Amino acid sequence: MTLELSHFTAAVLFSVFASVVFGITQRNTAREQVRYGLYCFVLFVGGVFVAGWVMWLLRH
Amino acid sequence: MANPAKTTPREAQKAAGSPRMSVIAPAVAWFIPGAGHLIQKRWVRGILIMASITTMFVLGLLMQGRVYHPNGGDILDMLGFVGDVGAGGLYIVTRMQGWGHGAIAHATADYGTKFLIVAGLLNFICAADAYHIAIGKKP
């Protein structure tokens, strides 16, 4: 079985799993963990969009 | 006059965690992702870690990512092996089954390789977290 994800889907899945682990391991209380996990997720996905636009600008 | 809070030796030991657990928890956490938290009764955290790291590793394999072997060649290959081996039991099973040797046939297979490495590296962080819980540094 082979999985062929788009670049964006792969990046979002990566962001979800990494954010979950970062949230759990880098903060102490449940509330802080959720907030930090969401913060990391937004930064990951935001970084994907920024990198995408930078590559678009470099190409054009 | 305020009575200063006194802790019994047993309470102090409980707060600091048991010495045996400080060895067992990170070892188990490395071998089975999330298990280091589960054996310390951090059920939700353990299940979330187990689901995240295992899913990430399996997705990496399904995307035909490359599994690194022990090697003494290129520095990136050595670091790739260090990352992969962080997944513990998942890496051992993968090597035993001979998975992760497929020829890279599409662009996202390289993502698969990264998924495998990062799953291992995240598991190292989780093992350290399990150790911190065991020594009482983290609730």
N, CA and C atoms of all chains as a GROMACS GRO file, in nm:
protein
  597
    1MET      N    1   0.084  -0.120   0.000
    1MET     CA    2   0.000   0.000   0.000
    1MET      C    3   0.088   0.125   0.000
    2THR      N    4   0.054   0.213  -0.090
    2THR     CA    5   0.132   0.336  -0.102
    2THR      C    6   0.042   0.456  -0.083
    3LEU      N    7   0.094   0.554  -0.015
    3LEU     CA    8   0.017   0.676   0.013
    3LEU      C    9   0.084   0.792  -0.060
    4GLU      N   10   0.007   0.858  -0.144
    4GLU     CA   11   0.061   0.976  -0.214
    4GLU      C   12  -0.017   1.098  -0.171
    5LEU      N   13   0.036   1.168  -0.076
    5LEU     CA   14  -0.030   1.289  -0.025
    5LEU      C   15   0.020   1.410  -0.102
    6SER      N   16  -0.063   1.514  -0.106
    6SER     CA   17  -0.015   1.639  -0.163
    6SER      C   18   0.084   1.702  -0.065
    7HIS      N   19   0.161   1.798  -0.114
    7HIS     CA   20   0.258   1.864  -0.027
    7HIS      C   21   0.188   1.931   0.092
    8PHE      N   22   0.075   1.995   0.062
    8PHE     CA   23   0.005   2.068   0.168
    8PHE      C   24  -0.052   1.972   0.273
    9THR      N   25  -0.114   1.863   0.227
    9THR     CA   26  -0.170   1.765   0.322
    9THR      C   27  -0.060   1.707   0.410
   10ALA      N   28   0.053   1.674   0.348
   10ALA     CA   29   0.165   1.620   0.426
   10ALA      C   30   0.212   1.722   0.530
   11ALA      N   31   0.219   1.848   0.489
   11ALA     CA   32   0.266   1.952   0.582
   11ALA      C   33   0.167   1.972   0.697
   12VAL      N   34   0.037   1.967   0.666
   12VAL     CA   35  -0.063   1.986   0.772
   12VAL      C   36  -0.061   1.867   0.870
   13LEU      N   37  -0.051   1.745   0.816
   13LEU     CA   38  -0.044   1.628   0.905
   13LEU      C   39   0.081   1.635   0.995
   14PHE      N   40   0.191   1.671   0.934
   14PHE     CA   41   0.315   1.689   1.011
   14PHE      C   42   0.292   1.791   1.124
   15SER      N   43   0.226   1.901   1.090
   15SER     CA   44   0.202   2.007   1.189
   15SER      C   45   0.115   1.957   1.304
   16VAL      N   46   0.013   1.880   1.271
   16VAL     CA   47  -0.078   1.830   1.375
   16VAL      C   48  -0.001   1.743   1.476
   17PHE      N   49   0.072   1.646   1.425
   17PHE     CA   50   0.139   1.551   1.515
   17PHE      C   51   0.251   1.617   1.594
   18ALA      N   52   0.328   1.701   1.528
   18ALA     CA   53   0.438   1.770   1.599
   18ALA      C   54   0.381   1.865   1.705
   19SER      N   55   0.270   1.932   1.672
   19SER     CA   56   0.211   2.027   1.768
   19SER      C   57   0.157   1.955   1.892
   20VAL      N   58   0.096   1.839   1.870
   20VAL     CA   59   0.044   1.761   1.983
   20VAL      C   60   0.158   1.727   2.079
   21VAL      N   61   0.268   1.677   2.024
   21VAL     CA   62   0.381   1.637   2.109
   21VAL      C   63   0.446   1.758   2.175
   22PHE      N   64   0.464   1.865   2.099
   22PHE     CA   65   0.522   1.986   2.158
   22PHE      C   66   0.434   2.038   2.271
   23GLY      N   67   0.304   2.042   2.249
   23GLY     CA   68   0.213   2.093   2.352
   23GLY      C   69   0.224   2.012   2.480
   24ILE      N   70   0.224   1.880   2.467
   24ILE     CA   71   0.227   1.793   2.584
   24ILE      C   72   0.360   1.803   2.659
   25THR      N   73   0.469   1.810   2.582
   25THR     CA   74   0.600   1.799   2.648
   25THR      C   75   0.656   1.934   2.695
   26GLN      N   76   0.610   2.042   2.637
   26GLN     CA   77   0.673   2.171   2.670
   26GLN      C   78   0.597   2.254   2.773
   27ARG      N   79   0.478   2.210   2.812
   27ARG     CA   80   0.400   2.286   2.910
   27ARG      C   81   0.349   2.191   3.019
   28ASN      N   82   0.309   2.250   3.132
   28ASN     CA   83   0.273   2.167   3.248
   28ASN      C   84   0.124   2.141   3.263
   29THR      N   85   0.043   2.246   3.260
   29THR     CA   86  -0.101   2.225   3.283
   29THR      C   87  -0.173   2.195   3.152
   30ALA      N   88  -0.292   2.134   3.165
   30ALA     CA   89  -0.367   2.095   3.045
   30ALA      C   90  -0.402   2.217   2.961
   31ARG      N   91  -0.442   2.324   3.025
   31ARG     CA   92  -0.480   2.446   2.952
   31ARG      C   93  -0.360   2.503   2.874
   32GLU      N   94  -0.247   2.508   2.941
   32GLU     CA   95  -0.126   2.559   2.874
   32GLU      C   96  -0.084   2.468   2.759
   33GLN      N   97  -0.102   2.337   2.778
   33GLN     CA   98  -0.064   2.243   2.673
   33GLN      C   99  -0.148   2.263   2.548
   34VAL      N  100  -0.279   2.282   2.568
   34VAL     CA  101  -0.368   2.302   2.452
   34VAL      C  102  -0.332   2.433   2.381
   35ARG      N  103  -0.312   2.537   2.460
   35ARG     CA  104  -0.279   2.668   2.401
   35ARG      C  105  -0.146   2.662   2.324
   36TYR      N  106  -0.047   2.598   2.383
   36TYR     CA  107   0.084   2.591   2.317
   36TYR      C  108   0.078   2.502   2.192
   37GLY      N  109   0.002   2.394   2.201
   37GLY     CA  110  -0.015   2.307   2.084
   37GLY      C  111  -0.079   2.383   1.968
   38LEU      N  112  -0.184   2.460   1.998
   38LEU     CA  113  -0.249   2.539   1.893
   38LEU      C  114  -0.155   2.645   1.838
   39TYR      N  115  -0.079   2.707   1.928
   39TYR     CA  116   0.018   2.808   1.886
   39TYR      C  117   0.121   2.748   1.789
   40CYS      N  118   0.172   2.631   1.823
   40CYS     CA  119   0.269   2.564   1.735
   40CYS      C  120   0.206   2.530   1.600
   41PHE      N  121   0.080   2.481   1.605
   41PHE     CA  122   0.013   2.443   1.481
   41PHE      C  123  -0.004   2.564   1.389
   42VAL      N  124  -0.046   2.676   1.448
   42VAL     CA  125  -0.063   2.798   1.368
   42VAL      C  126   0.071   2.842   1.308
   43LEU      N  127   0.178   2.834   1.387
   43LEU     CA  128   0.309   2.872   1.335
   43LEU      C  129   0.355   2.779   1.223
   44PHE      N  130   0.332   2.649   1.241
   44PHE     CA  131   0.371   2.553   1.137
   44PHE      C  132   0.298   2.583   1.006
   45VAL      N  133   0.164   2.591   1.015
   45VAL     CA  134   0.085   2.609   0.894
   45VAL      C  135   0.109   2.749   0.836
   46GLY      N  136   0.121   2.849   0.923
   46GLY     CA  137   0.154   2.984   0.876
   46GLY      C  138   0.288   2.984   0.803
   47GLY      N  139   0.383   2.910   0.856
   47GLY     CA  140   0.514   2.900   0.792
   47GLY      C  141   0.506   2.837   0.654
   48VAL      N  142   0.415   2.740   0.639
   48VAL     CA  143   0.396   2.677   0.507
   48VAL      C  144   0.346   2.780   0.406
   49PHE      N  145   0.247   2.861   0.447
   49PHE     CA  146   0.194   2.964   0.356
   49PHE      C  147   0.300   3.068   0.323
   50VAL      N  148   0.374   3.112   0.423
   50VAL     CA  149   0.479   3.213   0.400
   50VAL      C  150   0.584   3.157   0.304
   51ALA      N  151   0.627   3.032   0.330
   51ALA     CA  152   0.728   2.970   0.243
   51ALA      C  153   0.674   2.955   0.101
   52GLY      N  154   0.546   2.919   0.090
   52GLY     CA  155   0.484   2.904  -0.042
   52GLY      C  156   0.485   3.035  -0.120
   53TRP      N  157   0.447   3.144  -0.053
   53TRP     CA  158   0.445   3.275  -0.120
   53TRP      C  159   0.587   3.321  -0.153
   54VAL      N  160   0.683   3.294  -0.066
   54VAL     CA  161   0.822   3.331  -0.096
   54VAL      C  162   0.870   3.258  -0.220
   55MET      N  163   0.837   3.129  -0.230
   55MET     CA  164   0.878   3.053  -0.349
   55MET      C  165   0.809   3.106  -0.474
   56TRP      N  166   0.682   3.145  -0.458
   56TRP     CA  167   0.609   3.202  -0.573
   56TRP      C  168   0.676   3.332  -0.618
   57LEU      N  169   0.714   3.416  -0.522
   57LEU     CA  170   0.778   3.544  -0.557
   57LEU      C  171   0.915   3.520  -0.623
   58LEU      N  172   0.987   3.420  -0.575
   58LEU     CA  173   1.118   3.391  -0.635
   58LEU      C  174   1.104   3.344  -0.779
   59ARG      N  175   0.994   3.274  -0.804
   59ARG     CA  176   0.974   3.218  -0.938
   59ARG      C  177   0.927   3.324  -1.036
   60HIS      N  178   0.851   3.425  -0.987
   60HIS     CA  179   0.796   3.526  -1.077
   60HIS      C  180   0.878   3.655  -1.074
   61MET      N  181   0.062   3.191   6.582
   61MET     CA  182   0.183   3.166   6.506
   61MET      C  183   0.158   3.057   6.401
   62ALA      N  184   0.205   3.086   6.281
   62ALA     CA  185   0.180   2.991   6.173
   62ALA      C  186   0.261   2.865   6.193
   63ASN      N  187   0.197   2.754   6.164
   63ASN     CA  188   0.264   2.626   6.175
   63ASN      C  189   0.328   2.590   6.041
   64PRO      N  190   0.460   2.587   6.033
   64PRO     CA  191   0.522   2.556   5.903
   64PRO      C  192   0.486   2.415   5.857
   65ALA      N  193   0.458   2.404   5.726
   65ALA     CA  194   0.419   2.274   5.671
   65ALA      C  195   0.539   2.180   5.673
   66LYS      N  196   0.517   2.064   5.734
   66LYS     CA  197   0.624   1.965   5.739
   66LYS      C  198   0.588   1.851   5.645
   67THR      N  199   0.687   1.805   5.573
   67THR     CA  200   0.665   1.691   5.484
   67THR      C  201   0.733   1.568   5.543
   68THR      N  202   0.661   1.460   5.537
   68THR     CA  203   0.719   1.335   5.584
   68THR      C  204   0.816   1.284   5.478
   69PRO      N  205   0.909   1.197   5.516
   69PRO     CA  206   1.001   1.141   5.416
   69PRO      C  207   0.928   1.071   5.302
   70ARG      N  208   0.813   1.009   5.335
   70ARG     CA  209   0.739   0.938   5.231
   70ARG      C  210   0.679   1.036   5.129
   71GLU      N  211   0.628   1.149   5.181
   71GLU     CA  212   0.571   1.250   5.092
   71GLU      C  213   0.680   1.312   5.004
   72ALA      N  214   0.795   1.336   5.066
   72ALA     CA  215   0.907   1.394   4.991
   72ALA      C  216   0.952   1.300   4.880
   73GLN      N  217   0.954   1.169   4.912
   73GLN     CA  218   0.995   1.071   4.811
   73GLN      C  219   0.893   1.063   4.698
   74LYS      N  220   0.763   1.075   4.737
   74LYS     CA  221   0.658   1.069   4.636
   74LYS      C  222   0.668   1.188   4.541
   75ALA      N  223   0.697   1.307   4.599
   75ALA     CA  224   0.708   1.427   4.516
   75ALA      C  225   0.828   1.416   4.422
   76ALA      N  226   0.935   1.358   4.471
   76ALA     CA  227   1.055   1.348   4.388
   76ALA      C  228   1.047   1.232   4.290
   77GLY      N  229   0.952   1.139   4.309
   77GLY     CA  230   0.941   1.023   4.222
   77GLY      C  231   1.035   0.914   4.267
   78SER      N  232   1.006   0.790   4.222
   78SER     CA  233   1.091   0.680   4.265
   78SER      C  234   1.213   0.668   4.173
   79PRO      N  235   1.328   0.632   4.230
   79PRO     CA  236   1.449   0.619   4.148
   79PRO      C  237   1.434   0.513   4.039
   80ARG      N  238   1.362   0.405   4.072
   80ARG     CA  239   1.345   0.299   3.973
   80ARG      C  240   1.264   0.348   3.853
   81MET      N  241   1.159   0.426   3.883
   81MET     CA  242   1.074   0.477   3.775
   81MET      C  243   1.150   0.574   3.685
   82SER      N  244   1.248   0.645   3.743
   82SER     CA  245   1.325   0.740   3.662
   82SER      C  246   1.412   0.670   3.558
   83VAL      N  247   1.434   0.542   3.575
   83VAL     CA  248   1.509   0.463   3.476
   83VAL      C  249   1.412   0.391   3.382
   84ILE      N  250   1.307   0.333   3.444
   84ILE     CA  251   1.213   0.252   3.365
   84ILE      C  252   1.132   0.339   3.268
   85ALA      N  253   1.083   0.454   3.318
   85ALA     CA  254   0.991   0.535   3.236
   85ALA      C  255   1.052   0.580   3.103
   86PRO      N  256   1.172   0.640   3.103
   86PRO     CA  257   1.227   0.680   2.972
   86PRO      C  258   1.260   0.561   2.882
   87ALA      N  259   1.302   0.448   2.943
   87ALA     CA  260   1.334   0.330   2.862
   87ALA      C  261   1.208   0.276   2.794
   88VAL      N  262   1.100   0.266   2.872
   88VAL     CA  263   0.974   0.217   2.816
   88VAL      C  264   0.919   0.317   2.715
   89ALA      N  265   0.936   0.446   2.746
   89ALA     CA  266   0.887   0.551   2.654
   89ALA      C  267   0.958   0.544   2.520
   90TRP      N  268   1.088   0.512   2.524
   90TRP     CA  269   1.161   0.500   2.397
   90TRP      C  270   1.114   0.377   2.320
   91PHE      N  271   1.095   0.266   2.391
   91PHE     CA  272   1.061   0.141   2.323
   91PHE      C  273   0.919   0.144   2.267
   92ILE      N  274   0.825   0.194   2.345
   92ILE     CA  275   0.686   0.204   2.300
   92ILE      C  276   0.642   0.349   2.318
   93PRO      N  277   0.628   0.424   2.209
   93PRO     CA  278   0.593   0.566   2.222
   93PRO      C  279   0.466   0.586   2.306
   94GLY      N  280   0.475   0.672   2.406
   94GLY     CA  281   0.360   0.702   2.491
   94GLY      C  282   0.351   0.616   2.616
   95ALA      N  283   0.419   0.501   2.615
   95ALA     CA  284   0.408   0.408   2.727
   95ALA      C  285   0.473   0.463   2.855
   96GLY      N  286   0.572   0.548   2.839
   96GLY     CA  287   0.636   0.609   2.956
   96GLY      C  288   0.540   0.695   3.035
   97HIS      N  289   0.446   0.758   2.965
   97HIS     CA  290   0.344   0.836   3.034
   97HIS      C  291   0.234   0.746   3.088
   98LEU      N  292   0.201   0.642   3.012
   98LEU     CA  293   0.092   0.553   3.054
   98LEU      C  294   0.127   0.480   3.185
   99ILE      N  295   0.253   0.436   3.199
   99ILE     CA  296   0.287   0.362   3.322
   99ILE      C  297   0.292   0.456   3.444
  100GLN      N  298   0.292   0.587   3.417
  100GLN     CA  299   0.286   0.683   3.527
  100GLN      C  300   0.145   0.743   3.542
  101LYS      N  301   0.050   0.676   3.478
  101LYS     CA  302  -0.092   0.710   3.488
  101LYS      C  303  -0.125   0.847   3.430
  102ARG      N  304  -0.049   0.890   3.331
  102ARG     CA  305  -0.084   1.010   3.254
  102ARG      C  306  -0.153   0.959   3.128
  103TRP      N  307  -0.279   0.917   3.146
  103TRP     CA  308  -0.347   0.841   3.042
  103TRP      C  309  -0.367   0.922   2.913
  104VAL      N  310  -0.422   1.042   2.927
  104VAL     CA  311  -0.454   1.121   2.807
  104VAL      C  312  -0.327   1.157   2.731
  105ARG      N  313  -0.227   1.204   2.805
  105ARG     CA  314  -0.102   1.241   2.741
  105ARG      C  315  -0.038   1.120   2.671
  106GLY      N  316  -0.039   1.007   2.741
  106GLY     CA  317   0.021   0.886   2.684
  106GLY      C  318  -0.048   0.842   2.556
  107ILE      N  319  -0.181   0.844   2.558
  107ILE     CA  320  -0.256   0.800   2.439
  107ILE      C  321  -0.233   0.897   2.322
  108LEU      N  322  -0.233   1.027   2.352
  108LEU     CA  323  -0.210   1.126   2.246
  108LEU      C  324  -0.070   1.111   2.185
  109ILE      N  325   0.029   1.090   2.271
  109ILE     CA  326   0.166   1.072   2.221
  109ILE      C  327   0.176   0.945   2.139
  110MET      N  328   0.119   0.836   2.192
  110MET     CA  329   0.123   0.709   2.120
  110MET      C  330   0.058   0.722   1.982
  111ALA      N  331  -0.061   0.785   1.980
  111ALA     CA  332  -0.133   0.800   1.852
  111ALA      C  333  -0.054   0.888   1.756
  112SER      N  334   0.000   0.998   1.806
  112SER     CA  335   0.070   1.092   1.718
  112SER      C  336   0.196   1.031   1.657
  113ILE      N  337   0.280   0.975   1.743
  113ILE     CA  338   0.409   0.925   1.694
  113ILE      C  339   0.391   0.800   1.608
  114THR      N  340   0.303   0.710   1.652
  114THR     CA  341   0.281   0.589   1.573
  114THR      C  342   0.220   0.622   1.437
  115THR      N  343   0.122   0.711   1.437
  115THR     CA  344   0.060   0.749   1.309
  115THR      C  345   0.161   0.815   1.217
  116MET      N  346   0.243   0.903   1.275
  116MET     CA  347   0.343   0.971   1.194
  116MET      C  348   0.442   0.871   1.133
  117PHE      N  349   0.484   0.775   1.213
  117PHE     CA  350   0.580   0.674   1.165
  117PHE      C  351   0.517   0.588   1.055
  118VAL      N  352   0.393   0.544   1.079
  118VAL     CA  353   0.325   0.458   0.980
  118VAL      C  354   0.300   0.536   0.850
  119LEU      N  355   0.260   0.663   0.862
  119LEU     CA  356   0.241   0.745   0.742
  119LEU      C  357   0.372   0.757   0.664
  120GLY      N  358   0.481   0.773   0.738
  120GLY     CA  359   0.612   0.780   0.672
  120GLY      C  360   0.643   0.654   0.594
  121LEU      N  361   0.611   0.540   0.651
  121LEU     CA  362   0.632   0.413   0.579
  121LEU      C  363   0.541   0.402   0.458
  122LEU      N  364   0.413   0.440   0.477
  122LEU     CA  365   0.317   0.431   0.365
  122LEU      C  366   0.353   0.526   0.252
  123MET      N  367   0.420   0.636   0.286
  123MET     CA  368   0.463   0.731   0.183
  123MET      C  369   0.594   0.686   0.118
  124GLN      N  370   0.635   0.564   0.151
  124GLN     CA  371   0.758   0.504   0.096
  124GLN      C  372   0.884   0.579   0.138
  125GLY      N  373   0.882   0.626   0.263
  125GLY     CA  374   1.000   0.692   0.316
  125GLY      C  375   1.114   0.593   0.334
  126ARG      N  376   1.234   0.646   0.336
  126ARG     CA  377   1.353   0.561   0.350
  126ARG      C  378   1.385   0.540   0.497
  127VAL      N  379   1.414   0.417   0.533
  127VAL     CA  380   1.455   0.386   0.671
  127VAL      C  381   1.608   0.372   0.672
  128TYR      N  382   1.673   0.452   0.755
  128TYR     CA  383   1.819   0.451   0.760
  128TYR      C  384   1.871   0.332   0.841
  129HIS      N  385   1.985   0.280   0.798
  129HIS     CA  386   2.053   0.173   0.870
  129HIS      C  387   2.175   0.230   0.942
  130PRO      N  388   2.230   0.156   1.040
  130PRO     CA  389   2.356   0.203   1.101
  130PRO      C  390   2.462   0.217   0.993
  131ASN      N  391   2.529   0.330   0.994
  131ASN     CA  392   2.628   0.352   0.888
  131ASN      C  393   2.736   0.447   0.937
  132GLY      N  394   2.847   0.445   0.870
  132GLY     CA  395   2.958   0.534   0.906
  132GLY      C  396   2.997   0.621   0.789
  133GLY      N  397   2.901   0.649   0.703
  133GLY     CA  398   2.932   0.726   0.582
  133GLY      C  399   2.900   0.874   0.597
  134ASP      N  400   2.806   0.918   0.517
  134ASP     CA  401   2.769   1.059   0.515
  134ASP      C  402   2.709   1.102   0.649
  135ILE      N  403   2.743   1.224   0.692
  135ILE     CA  404   2.695   1.272   0.822
  135ILE      C  405   2.542   1.279   0.826
  136LEU      N  406   2.479   1.315   0.715
  136LEU     CA  407   2.333   1.322   0.712
  136LEU      C  408   2.270   1.184   0.725
  137ASP      N  409   2.337   1.084   0.668
  137ASP     CA  410   2.288   0.946   0.682
  137ASP      C  411   2.297   0.900   0.828
  138MET      N  412   2.407   0.940   0.893
  138MET     CA  413   2.422   0.901   1.035
  138MET      C  414   2.316   0.969   1.121
  139LEU      N  415   2.292   1.097   1.092
  139LEU     CA  416   2.189   1.169   1.169
  139LEU      C  417   2.050   1.112   1.139
  140GLY      N  418   2.030   1.070   1.014
  140GLY     CA  419   1.903   1.007   0.979
  140GLY      C  420   1.881   0.879   1.059
  141PHE      N  421   1.988   0.802   1.076
  141PHE     CA  422   1.977   0.680   1.156
  141PHE      C  423   1.945   0.714   1.302
  142VAL      N  424   2.011   0.817   1.356
  142VAL     CA  425   1.984   0.857   1.495
  142VAL      C  426   1.836   0.895   1.512
  143GLY      N  427   1.786   0.971   1.415
  143GLY     CA  428   1.645   1.009   1.421
  143GLY      C  429   1.553   0.888   1.412
  144ASP      N  430   1.580   0.799   1.318
  144ASP     CA  431   1.494   0.681   1.300
  144ASP      C  432   1.493   0.592   1.424
  145VAL      N  433   1.610   0.573   1.484
  145VAL     CA  434   1.620   0.479   1.596
  145VAL      C  435   1.546   0.532   1.720
  146GLY      N  436   1.516   0.662   1.719
  146GLY     CA  437   1.439   0.719   1.830
  146GLY      C  438   1.299   0.662   1.841
  147ALA      N  439   1.250   0.605   1.732
  147ALA     CA  440   1.114   0.548   1.736
  147ALA      C  441   1.109   0.416   1.810
  148GLY      N  442   1.225   0.364   1.853
  148GLY     CA  443   1.229   0.245   1.940
  148GLY      C  444   1.174   0.121   1.875
  149GLY      N  445   1.071   0.066   1.936
  149GLY     CA  446   1.013  -0.059   1.888
  149GLY      C  447   0.962  -0.050   1.745
  150LEU      N  448   0.910   0.065   1.708
  150LEU     CA  449   0.860   0.082   1.571
  150LEU      C  450   0.974   0.064   1.471
  151TYR      N  451   1.090   0.120   1.505
  151TYR     CA  452   1.207   0.107   1.416
  151TYR      C  453   1.254  -0.039   1.410
  152ILE      N  454   1.256  -0.104   1.526
  152ILE     CA  455   1.303  -0.243   1.531
  152ILE      C  456   1.212  -0.333   1.446
  153VAL      N  457   1.081  -0.315   1.462
  153VAL     CA  458   0.987  -0.396   1.384
  153VAL      C  459   1.004  -0.368   1.234
  154THR      N  460   1.021  -0.241   1.202
  154THR     CA  461   1.039  -0.203   1.061
  154THR      C  462   1.162  -0.269   1.000
  155ARG      N  463   1.271  -0.269   1.076
  155ARG     CA  464   1.394  -0.332   1.026
  155ARG      C  465   1.377  -0.483   1.014
  156MET      N  466   1.309  -0.543   1.114
  156MET     CA  467   1.290  -0.687   1.110
  156MET      C  468   1.204  -0.728   0.990
  157GLN      N  469   1.106  -0.646   0.956
  157GLN     CA  470   1.017  -0.677   0.844
  157GLN      C  471   1.078  -0.638   0.709
  158GLY      N  472   1.188  -0.563   0.714
  158GLY     CA  473   1.250  -0.521   0.588
  158GLY      C  474   1.174  -0.412   0.516
  159TRP      N  475   1.094  -0.334   0.590
  159TRP     CA  476   1.020  -0.224   0.527
  159TRP      C  477   1.111  -0.104   0.509
  160GLY      N  478   1.065  -0.011   0.429
  160GLY     CA  479   1.139   0.115   0.413
  160GLY      C  480   1.254   0.107   0.316
  161HIS      N  481   1.248   0.009   0.223
  161HIS     CA  482   1.356  -0.003   0.125
  161HIS      C  483   1.308   0.032  -0.016
  162GLY      N  484   1.183   0.074  -0.027
  162GLY     CA  485   1.127   0.099  -0.160
  162GLY      C  486   1.200   0.210  -0.233
  163ALA      N  487   1.206   0.195  -0.365
  163ALA     CA  488   1.266   0.302  -0.446
  163ALA      C  489   1.175   0.424  -0.442
  164ILE      N  490   1.234   0.541  -0.427
  164ILE     CA  491   1.155   0.663  -0.418
  164ILE      C  492   1.100   0.694  -0.557
  165ALA      N  493   0.966   0.680  -0.569
  165ALA     CA  494   0.904   0.692  -0.700
  165ALA      C  495   0.829   0.823  -0.718
  166HIS      N  496   0.807   0.895  -0.612
  166HIS     CA  497   0.733   1.023  -0.624
  166HIS      C  498   0.787   1.122  -0.521
  167ALA      N  499   0.752   1.249  -0.543
  167ALA     CA  500   0.813   1.357  -0.464
  167ALA      C  501   0.784   1.347  -0.315
  168THR      N  502   0.662   1.304  -0.281
  168THR     CA  503   0.626   1.303  -0.139
  168THR      C  504   0.693   1.189  -0.062
  169ALA      N  505   0.761   1.098  -0.131
  169ALA     CA  506   0.834   0.993  -0.059
  169ALA      C  507   0.943   1.055   0.028
  170ASP      N  508   0.996   1.168  -0.017
  170ASP     CA  509   1.096   1.236   0.065
  170ASP      C  510   1.033   1.289   0.193
  171TYR      N  511   0.907   1.331   0.184
  171TYR     CA  512   0.834   1.368   0.306
  171TYR      C  513   0.823   1.248   0.400
  172GLY      N  514   0.801   1.132   0.342
  172GLY     CA  515   0.791   1.010   0.422
  172GLY      C  516   0.917   0.988   0.504
  173THR      N  517   1.033   1.008   0.439
  173THR     CA  518   1.160   0.994   0.511
  173THR      C  519   1.166   1.091   0.628
  174LYS      N  520   1.120   1.212   0.605
  174LYS     CA  521   1.122   1.313   0.712
  174LYS      C  522   1.022   1.278   0.822
  175PHE      N  523   0.907   1.223   0.784
  175PHE     CA  524   0.810   1.180   0.885
  175PHE      C  525   0.872   1.076   0.977
  176LEU      N  526   0.945   0.980   0.918
  176LEU     CA  527   1.007   0.874   0.998
  176LEU      C  528   1.110   0.931   1.095
  177ILE      N  529   1.193   1.022   1.044
  177ILE     CA  530   1.298   1.080   1.130
  177ILE      C  531   1.236   1.163   1.241
  178VAL      N  532   1.140   1.247   1.205
  178VAL     CA  533   1.081   1.337   1.306
  178VAL      C  534   1.001   1.258   1.409
  179ALA      N  535   0.936   1.150   1.367
  179ALA     CA  536   0.865   1.066   1.465
  179ALA      C  537   0.963   1.015   1.571
  180GLY      N  538   1.081   0.974   1.527
  180GLY     CA  539   1.183   0.927   1.622
  180GLY      C  540   1.232   1.039   1.712
  181LEU      N  541   1.256   1.156   1.654
  181LEU     CA  542   1.306   1.268   1.734
  181LEU      C  543   1.201   1.314   1.836
  182LEU      N  544   1.074   1.314   1.794
  182LEU     CA  545   0.968   1.351   1.889
  182LEU      C  546   0.960   1.249   2.002
  183ASN      N  547   0.988   1.123   1.968
  183ASN     CA  548   0.984   1.021   2.073
  183ASN      C  549   1.096   1.041   2.175
  184PHE      N  550   1.211   1.091   2.130
  184PHE     CA  551   1.319   1.125   2.225
  184PHE      C  552   1.270   1.232   2.323
  185ILE      N  553   1.200   1.333   2.270
  185ILE     CA  554   1.148   1.440   2.357
  185ILE      C  555   1.048   1.381   2.457
  186CYS      N  556   0.965   1.289   2.410
  186CYS     CA  557   0.864   1.228   2.499
  186CYS      C  558   0.932   1.143   2.607
  187ALA      N  559   1.040   1.076   2.571
  187ALA     CA  560   1.114   0.996   2.671
  187ALA      C  561   1.172   1.088   2.778
  188ALA      N  562   1.224   1.204   2.735
  188ALA     CA  563   1.276   1.301   2.832
  188ALA      C  564   1.164   1.355   2.920
  189ASP      N  565   1.047   1.375   2.861
  189ASP     CA  566   0.932   1.424   2.937
  189ASP      C  567   0.888   1.320   3.041
  190ALA      N  568   0.888   1.193   3.000
  190ALA     CA  569   0.853   1.086   3.094
  190ALA      C  570   0.951   1.082   3.210
  191TYR      N  571   1.078   1.107   3.179
  191TYR     CA  572   1.181   1.112   3.286
  191TYR      C  573   1.153   1.228   3.381
  192HIS      N  574   1.118   1.344   3.328
  192HIS     CA  575   1.090   1.459   3.414
  192HIS      C  576   0.969   1.434   3.505
  193ILE      N  577   0.871   1.363   3.452
  193ILE     CA  578   0.756   1.327   3.537
  193ILE      C  579   0.800   1.231   3.647
  194ALA      N  580   0.886   1.136   3.609
  194ALA     CA  581   0.930   1.034   3.705
  194ALA      C  582   1.010   1.094   3.820
  195ILE      N  583   1.090   1.197   3.792
  195ILE     CA  584   1.171   1.257   3.901
  195ILE      C  585   1.095   1.367   3.973
  196GLY      N  586   0.970   1.392   3.934
  196GLY     CA  587   0.889   1.490   4.005
  196GLY      C  588   0.910   1.633   3.960
  197LYS      N  589   0.980   1.652   3.849
  197LYS     CA  590   1.006   1.786   3.800
  197LYS      C  591   0.885   1.844   3.726
  198LYS      N  592   0.799   1.753   3.679
  198LYS     CA  593   0.680   1.795   3.603
  198LYS      C  594   0.559   1.721   3.656
  199PRO      N  595   0.444   1.790   3.666
  199PRO     CA  596   0.324   1.720   3.718
  199PRO      C  597   0.270   1.615   3.621
   0.00000   0.00000   0.00000
